[in-house]
Every structure is written in structure tokens, then in C-alpha cells.
Amino acid sequence: MTLGIILVINPKNTSSKIAVYKDSKLCFLKTIKYTDEQIAACGTIPGQLEMRKNAILQELKDNDININKLKIVIARGGLVKPVKSGVYEVNDRMREDLLKGVMGMHATNLGGIIAADIAALNNAKAIIADPVVVDELEEVARISGHPLFERKSIFHALNQKVVARKYAKSINRKYDELGLLVVHAGGGGISVGAHKNGKVVDTNQAFDGDGPFSIERAGTLPAGDLVKLCFSGKYSEKEVMEMITAKGGLYGYLGTTSLTTIEKRIAEGDEKAAFIMYAMAYQLAKEIGGMCTVLDGKPDAIILSGELFNNSNFTRDLSRKIEKIAPIALYPDENEVDALAMNAIGVMKGEIEVLQYS
């Protein structure tokens, strides 16, 4: 079946991963990396727009990829307003909210804008799929413990939805018939979602909030100690946020985000590295156990997705703590590029409706 050419764009903090699919088959994959100096010279994340877009266009040109033949440009969705799960056209309202950062500012905010700019060169369709702000929470899940604070739904919606549907298909069941606990542990935070009847009714706020610590995020911290640190006068707001979102977790304890380096240190007898990796599995197991109660203690399966599960020791330590809860399904190589491509292919085949953001 001839579908056409799809360009996938996934902006990260210091890189942009792009992929080209022709008739549903991957034919080009590239990670464009930016130096610290290039990022700093742009000033703000919106200031990076032209640099990132031009780098993508140049990469496509250098590899003889004709942008005039693109049918769909799909990007990882950024921090727009809370939306229901689905695929959305990048319209003027979305562009405005991405630049404004209505729910926060992250490199992924540039994805939809770059997609729209490139699509406009050939009248192609620009879309995003299941942005991180997909909100299907039950009302009780929003209660925090103080009326000034409400729990928010910011998590790996794209990754979680794709693997949940894949798992359902693998056992010949419908996604909206199952109760699933889905974990995504990639290069950033770790999110755990309770999927009930096709909706993520509860999840930890993995962007800059609660949950287990991860490769670079601190996760839930002791609230009292955090308040005291904020008012100690030693750190700026920016520095505290960096501790939580970029300099916590494995990086904070071990000084690196490289799992390969950490594995090597453990193999050479580094007891601290081994202990911190075990502590991360311990915290994630607690999060899964707690989220299990949302499904009345009877999930149909626990799905583990993301690159962290390529680490056999971590996966073993976690599995030993949760294997009695429900069957475990492992999808370690599931990534945003594949997930985005699957959504774009679904649009091309007429299986997925493109919604309007408002």
C-alpha cells in the first residue's frame, strides 16, 4: 500500500532526532546534536526555533530527502493546554500556546512549530500525537492535600498509549477493556500510569514533580527539607529547578547520566553505584505498588517500556518486587520516534482522526 513520506521530529534538550518513513518503513534516522555554546547563544527555548529548523532542513538536503514529497510532518507534542488523547493538527492556537508555554517550557514545545513550518513548504499536514499533557485523570486523582495545589497530568502519554495498545493487540484484547499499569522510563523522568478502560485515570507528574527518581530527575523529595532549601538563600529558583529536573537522580548521586558508564562502574565493584541503581528500582516498585490500588489491586498486566529496561540488573531487581502483582510485559526499545510514526501511519490509513486544538 502506497502511503507517502512521513517526517518525524522529536526535539530534546540538546538535540533533535528526526526520522523519515516511506510507505510505513523507516528509511532515515538521525540525531542532530547542538553544542552548549549553540544552545546558550539562543538565549531562550523559543529562541532556538530557527537554529533547530535550519539544522533539520540542512540534514534533509544533505541526505537527498525531497521535502516537496512529504505528506505528513509529525512532532512530539509539547506543553500545550490539557487535551484528551489523540492526534491534533498544529493550528495557529496551538502554535501560540507552544511559544507562550501555557503549561511550561521545554524543547518539545518547538516540535509542533517546526513541523508546521516545514509542512507549509509543501502544503503537507502538520500534526502532533498524545502530547505530555494528555489529561484523563479521575477527579479524585487531582486532590493533592492542600487546596492551593492540584495534581496535574504531565507524563509520557505518547509512549504509554502506544505500548498499552500493542500489548492489548498481542493478547487479542481491546485496550479499553483492560486495566493496565504502564511504566515509561526513558532518558528523562519515569512515569507510571493507571490505564482503566482506555483512559489514564491516574499518573505521577513526571515532568518536574513527583514519583521515583530517574536518570536525571529527583522525583518526590522530602517537602519540608525542600522548602527550607528554597528559603536558605543559597540557591536561585533556576538552580533549584535544575536540581529537580536535570541534576537529580543518577546524575546527582553518581555524576553521570550514562547507563553504560554506571554499568561499567558496577562491574568493577563500585558498591555505591550498585546501591543507587537498586534504590531507583526500589522507588519505582513502590510507585507501581501504590498505583496498583487505583485498579483495585487487580491489574491485568504491568508494562515496562523505555531504554532503562535494557539494563538487566535494574529490570531484574524491579521485577522481583512486582512479579506477584500481575504478568509483566517488557518493551525496552519502544521510543517516541516509532510511536509518532505509528500515529502518522494511522492517519494516512484513515484509522485515526485528526482533531482540532482549541
C-alpha positions as CSV (number, residue, x, y, z in Angstrom):
1,M,0.0,0.0,0.0
2,T,1.4,3.4,-1.1
3,L,1.1,5.9,1.8
4,G,3.7,8.5,1.1
5,I,6.6,10.0,3.1
6,I,6.4,11.0,6.7
7,L,8.9,13.2,8.6
8,V,9.1,12.6,12.3
9,I,10.6,15.3,14.6
10,N,11.5,14.8,18.3
11,P,13.2,17.7,19.9
12,K,15.2,17.1,23.1
13,N,17.1,19.5,25.3
14,T,20.4,19.5,23.4
15,S,19.4,17.5,20.2
16,S,16.7,16.8,17.7
17,K,16.0,13.3,16.5
18,I,14.5,13.1,13.0
19,A,13.3,10.1,11.0
20,V,11.8,9.6,7.6
21,Y,9.4,6.8,6.8
22,K,8.4,5.8,3.3
23,D,5.2,3.7,3.0
24,S,5.4,2.9,6.7
25,K,9.1,1.8,6.6
26,L,11.9,3.6,8.3
27,C,14.4,4.8,5.7
28,F,16.4,7.5,7.5
29,L,17.2,8.2,11.2
30,K,19.5,10.9,12.5
31,T,20.2,12.7,15.8
32,I,21.2,16.3,15.3
33,K,23.3,17.4,18.3
34,Y,23.8,21.0,19.4
35,T,26.7,22.3,21.5
36,D,26.3,24.1,24.8
37,E,27.5,27.2,23.1
38,Q,24.9,27.0,20.3
39,I,22.1,26.5,22.9
40,A,23.4,29.3,25.1
41,A,23.6,31.7,22.1
42,C,19.9,31.3,21.5
43,G,19.0,32.6,25.0
44,T,15.6,31.0,25.4
45,I,13.9,27.9,24.1
46,P,11.8,29.8,21.7
47,G,15.0,31.5,20.5
48,Q,16.2,28.1,19.4
49,L,13.5,27.7,16.8
50,E,15.4,28.9,13.7
51,M,18.6,27.1,14.6
52,R,16.8,23.8,15.1
53,K,14.6,24.2,12.0
54,N,17.5,25.2,9.7
55,A,19.6,22.2,11.0
56,I,16.8,19.8,10.2
57,L,16.3,21.3,6.7
58,Q,20.0,21.1,6.1
59,E,20.2,17.5,7.2
60,L,17.3,16.5,4.9
61,K,19.0,18.4,2.0
62,D,22.4,16.7,2.7
63,N,20.7,13.3,2.5
64,D,18.8,14.0,-0.7
65,I,15.4,13.9,1.0
66,N,13.0,16.0,-1.0
67,I,10.7,17.9,1.3
68,N,8.3,18.5,-1.5
69,K,7.3,14.9,-1.3
70,L,6.4,15.0,2.4
71,K,2.7,14.1,3.1
72,I,2.8,14.4,6.9
73,V,5.2,16.0,9.4
74,I,4.6,14.8,12.9
75,A,6.3,16.1,16.0
76,R,6.4,15.1,19.6
77,G,3.8,17.3,21.4
78,G,4.9,19.9,23.8
79,L,3.3,21.6,26.8
80,V,0.0,22.8,25.3
81,K,-3.2,23.0,27.3
82,P,-4.5,19.7,28.7
83,V,-6.2,17.7,26.0
84,K,-7.8,14.3,25.6
85,S,-5.7,11.6,24.0
86,G,-5.4,11.8,20.2
87,V,-3.7,13.3,17.2
88,Y,-4.0,17.1,16.7
89,E,-3.4,19.4,13.8
90,V,-0.9,22.1,14.5
91,N,-3.0,25.2,14.1
92,D,-2.5,28.9,15.0
93,R,-3.9,28.5,18.5
94,M,-1.5,25.6,19.3
95,R,1.4,27.5,17.8
96,E,0.7,30.4,20.1
97,D,0.4,28.2,23.2
98,L,3.6,26.4,22.4
99,L,5.5,29.6,22.1
100,K,3.9,31.0,25.2
101,G,4.5,27.9,27.2
102,V,1.0,27.8,28.7
103,M,1.9,24.7,30.8
104,G,5.6,25.2,30.9
105,M,8.6,25.5,28.6
106,H,10.5,22.6,27.1
107,A,12.4,21.8,23.9
108,T,9.4,19.7,22.8
109,N,7.4,22.9,22.5
110,L,9.3,23.6,19.4
111,G,8.4,20.3,17.7
112,G,4.9,21.3,16.5
113,I,6.1,24.7,15.3
114,I,9.0,23.3,13.3
115,A,6.6,20.6,11.9
116,A,4.1,23.3,10.8
117,D,6.9,25.5,9.2
118,I,8.3,22.5,7.2
119,A,4.9,21.2,6.3
120,A,3.9,24.7,4.9
121,L,6.7,24.5,2.4
122,N,4.8,21.8,0.5
123,N,1.2,22.1,1.9
124,A,1.7,18.9,3.9
125,K,-0.1,18.1,7.1
126,A,1.5,19.1,10.4
127,I,0.4,17.1,13.5
128,I,1.3,16.1,17.0
129,A,0.1,13.0,18.8
130,D,-0.6,12.4,22.5
131,P,1.3,15.3,24.0
132,V,2.7,15.0,27.5
133,V,-0.3,17.0,28.8
134,V,-3.0,14.4,27.9
135,D,-5.4,14.6,30.8
136,E,-7.8,11.8,31.5
137,L,-7.5,11.9,35.3
138,E,-10.3,11.0,37.6
139,E,-11.2,13.9,39.8
140,V,-10.1,12.2,43.0
141,A,-6.6,11.9,41.4
142,R,-6.3,15.7,41.2
143,I,-6.5,16.2,45.0
144,S,-3.1,17.0,46.4
145,G,-3.6,17.6,50.1
146,H,-3.9,21.4,50.1
147,P,-6.5,23.5,48.1
148,L,-3.8,25.7,46.6
149,F,-2.2,22.8,44.8
150,E,-3.8,20.4,42.3
151,R,-2.1,17.4,40.9
152,K,-1.5,17.7,37.1
153,S,-1.4,15.1,34.3
154,I,2.1,15.5,32.7
155,F,3.6,12.2,31.7
156,H,4.8,10.1,28.8
157,A,1.4,9.8,27.2
158,L,2.7,9.0,23.7
159,N,4.8,6.1,24.8
160,Q,2.4,4.7,27.3
161,K,-0.6,4.7,24.9
162,V,1.4,3.0,22.2
163,V,2.7,0.2,24.3
164,A,-0.7,-0.3,26.0
165,R,-2.3,-0.8,22.6
166,K,0.5,-3.0,21.4
167,Y,0.1,-5.2,24.5
168,A,-3.7,-5.4,24.1
169,K,-3.3,-6.5,20.5
170,S,-0.7,-9.1,21.4
171,I,-3.2,-10.9,23.7
172,N,-6.2,-10.3,21.3
173,R,-7.9,-8.0,23.7
174,K,-9.2,-4.4,23.3
175,Y,-7.2,-1.7,25.1
176,D,-10.3,-0.1,26.5
177,E,-11.3,-3.5,28.1
178,L,-8.1,-3.8,30.2
179,G,-6.7,-2.5,33.5
180,L,-3.0,-1.8,33.0
181,L,-0.1,-0.3,34.9
182,V,2.2,1.2,32.3
183,V,5.7,2.4,33.1
184,H,7.9,4.5,30.8
185,A,11.5,5.1,31.8
186,G,13.5,6.8,29.2
187,G,16.2,9.5,29.4
188,G,14.2,11.9,31.4
189,G,11.7,11.1,34.2
190,I,9.8,7.9,35.0
191,S,6.1,7.9,34.7
192,V,3.7,5.3,36.0
193,G,0.1,5.4,34.6
194,A,-3.0,3.5,35.7
195,H,-4.9,2.7,32.5
196,K,-8.6,1.8,33.1
197,N,-11.0,1.3,30.2
198,G,-8.8,3.1,27.7
199,K,-8.0,6.1,29.9
200,V,-5.0,7.0,32.1
201,V,-7.0,7.8,35.2
202,D,-4.0,8.5,37.5
203,T,-0.3,9.1,37.0
204,N,2.6,10.7,38.7
205,Q,3.6,14.1,37.4
206,A,6.9,13.1,35.8
207,F,7.9,16.4,34.2
208,D,9.1,18.3,37.3
209,G,7.1,16.8,40.1
210,D,6.5,13.5,41.9
211,G,7.3,9.9,41.5
212,P,10.5,7.8,41.6
213,F,13.9,9.4,40.8
214,S,15.3,8.7,37.4
215,I,18.4,9.2,35.3
216,E,18.4,13.0,35.9
217,R,15.2,13.9,37.8
218,A,14.9,13.9,41.5
219,G,11.3,12.7,41.8
220,T,9.4,13.2,45.0
221,L,11.6,15.0,47.6
222,P,11.0,15.5,51.4
223,A,8.7,18.5,51.2
224,G,9.9,20.2,54.4
225,D,13.6,19.9,53.5
226,L,12.8,21.3,50.0
227,V,11.0,24.3,51.4
228,K,14.0,25.0,53.8
229,L,16.4,24.7,50.9
230,C,14.4,27.1,48.8
231,F,14.4,29.8,51.5
232,S,18.1,29.2,52.6
233,G,19.3,32.0,50.3
234,K,21.9,29.6,48.8
235,Y,20.1,28.8,45.6
236,S,18.1,30.6,43.0
237,E,14.8,29.4,41.7
238,K,16.6,28.3,38.5
239,E,19.2,26.3,40.4
240,V,16.6,24.5,42.5
241,M,14.6,23.6,39.4
242,E,17.8,22.2,37.8
243,M,18.3,20.1,40.9
244,I,14.9,18.6,40.5
245,T,14.7,18.2,36.7
246,A,18.3,17.9,35.4
247,K,20.8,17.4,38.1
248,G,19.0,14.9,40.4
249,G,18.6,11.2,40.2
250,L,21.5,9.1,39.0
251,Y,23.3,12.3,37.9
252,G,23.0,13.8,41.3
253,Y,24.3,10.7,43.1
254,L,26.8,9.4,40.6
255,G,27.8,12.4,38.5
256,T,26.8,10.8,35.1
257,T,23.7,10.1,33.0
258,S,25.4,7.3,31.1
259,L,24.0,3.9,32.0
260,T,26.9,2.3,30.2
261,T,29.4,4.1,32.5
262,I,27.4,3.2,35.5
263,E,27.2,-0.5,34.4
264,K,31.0,-0.5,34.0
265,R,31.5,1.0,37.4
266,I,29.2,-1.6,39.0
267,A,31.1,-4.4,37.1
268,E,34.3,-3.0,38.6
269,G,33.0,-3.2,42.1
270,D,31.5,0.3,42.7
271,E,29.2,-0.5,45.6
272,K,27.7,3.0,45.7
273,A,26.7,2.8,42.0
274,A,25.1,-0.6,42.5
275,F,23.2,0.6,45.6
276,I,21.8,3.7,43.9
277,M,20.6,1.7,40.9
278,Y,18.9,-0.7,43.3
279,A,17.3,2.3,45.1
280,M,15.9,3.5,41.8
281,A,14.3,0.1,41.2
282,Y,13.1,0.1,44.9
283,Q,11.4,3.5,44.4
284,L,9.8,2.5,41.1
285,A,8.4,-0.6,42.7
286,K,6.8,1.4,45.4
287,E,5.2,3.7,42.8
288,I,3.9,0.7,40.9
289,G,2.6,-0.8,44.1
290,G,0.8,2.4,45.1
291,M,-0.7,2.8,41.6
292,C,-1.9,-0.8,41.7
293,T,-4.5,0.3,44.3
294,V,-6.1,2.6,41.7
295,L,-7.1,-0.6,39.8
296,D,-8.4,-2.1,43.0
297,G,-5.2,-4.3,43.3
298,K,-6.1,-6.3,40.1
299,P,-4.2,-5.0,37.1
300,D,-4.3,-7.3,34.0
301,A,-0.6,-6.6,33.4
302,I,2.4,-4.4,34.2
303,I,4.0,-3.0,31.1
304,L,7.6,-1.8,31.3
305,S,8.8,0.5,28.4
306,G,11.8,2.6,27.7
307,E,15.6,2.4,27.4
308,L,16.2,1.9,31.2
309,F,14.8,-1.6,30.9
310,N,17.7,-2.6,28.7
311,N,19.7,-2.6,31.9
312,S,19.3,-6.3,33.0
313,N,20.2,-5.7,36.7
314,F,17.7,-2.9,37.1
315,T,15.0,-4.8,35.4
316,R,15.7,-7.9,37.5
317,D,15.6,-6.0,40.8
318,L,12.4,-4.3,39.8
319,S,10.7,-7.5,38.5
320,R,11.4,-9.4,41.7
321,K,9.5,-6.8,43.7
322,I,6.4,-6.6,41.4
323,E,6.1,-10.0,39.7
324,K,3.5,-11.3,42.1
325,I,1.2,-8.3,41.3
326,A,0.5,-9.2,37.7
327,P,2.1,-10.5,34.5
328,I,5.0,-8.3,33.3
329,A,5.3,-7.3,29.6
330,L,8.6,-5.8,28.5
331,Y,9.1,-3.2,25.7
332,P,12.6,-1.8,26.3
333,D,13.1,-0.4,22.8
334,E,9.8,1.5,22.5
335,N,10.7,5.1,21.7
336,E,9.0,8.3,20.7
337,V,10.0,8.2,17.0
338,D,8.4,4.8,16.5
339,A,5.3,5.9,18.4
340,L,4.9,9.1,16.4
341,A,5.4,7.2,13.1
342,M,2.7,4.7,14.1
343,N,0.2,7.6,14.7
344,A,1.1,9.2,11.4
345,I,0.6,5.9,9.6
346,G,-2.8,5.6,11.3
347,V,-3.8,9.0,10.0
348,M,-2.7,8.1,6.4
349,K,-4.7,4.9,6.5
350,G,-7.8,6.7,7.8
351,E,-7.7,4.8,11.0
352,I,-7.0,7.8,13.2
353,E,-9.0,11.0,13.2
354,V,-7.1,14.3,13.3
355,L,-8.5,16.6,15.9
356,Q,-8.6,20.4,16.2
357,Y,-6.8,22.0,19.1
358,S,-8.8,24.9,20.7
